[in-house]
Amino acid sequence: MTLSETTRLQYLNAMGITIWQSRFTPESIITPIEFNPTEIIKPDTWEVLRTEVSNCNLCSLCTTRTQTVFGEGNLNAKWFFIGEAPGQHEDEQGRPFIGEAGQLLTEMLRAMKLTREDIFIANILKCRPPKNRDPHVDEIQQCRNYLQRQIALVQPKMIIAVGRIAAQTLLETTEKIGKLRGNVYQFENIPLIAIYHPSYLLRSLTEKRKAWQDLQFALQTFKQLR
Ligand code: URA
């Protein structure tokens, strides 16, 4: 014969034995969250990012590139320059802005009393589009995350969008570069200035004066930052 729970408690109580009962019902117990090691968010690192970029196959440019062009320079730079995409020389050597336009950009930096070692420089796209055509929307979208992570790692004080494609992409606009230059915008809370692309200046020498004005404007804006 088994005693009912009430009778059992009455007997125990009569014997002076106090029974402590849990106030938790099974429903009130919170189910522990399952531990899933893949869900742990690790801080980003240059090493992880570099490896991801060099193995990237998110768009079809991975089938035509010689190699990815990650970007280079000072990892703690105050200035972050962003171009469009690697050209032939960049694709061959895996470094940004090393062709003729890159040499002019280096000269422009010198005019700003900056060197390539002072700045970080990268492109909207990490792979060369065939025949240097303009980047396609899907390519820009797939590559966007890499650039955003580079900016987050460097934490620059100022971003310079070099040329129309970089400026329009970062500012999500179709406005002409001639209209975008000379203003201060924000990209992820970082001041951004758009300048003419050096390859455009190589074609249009008469615009060189405007390029110099752009650089002066960038320097003035930088000096006014806290
Ligand atoms: N033009 C760009 O926009 N980026 C490069 O790296 C080279 C040329």
Residues whose N, C-alpha, C, O or C-beta is under 5 A from the ligand:
A	BS01	URA	G83 E84 A85 P86 G87 E90 P96 F97 A101 N123
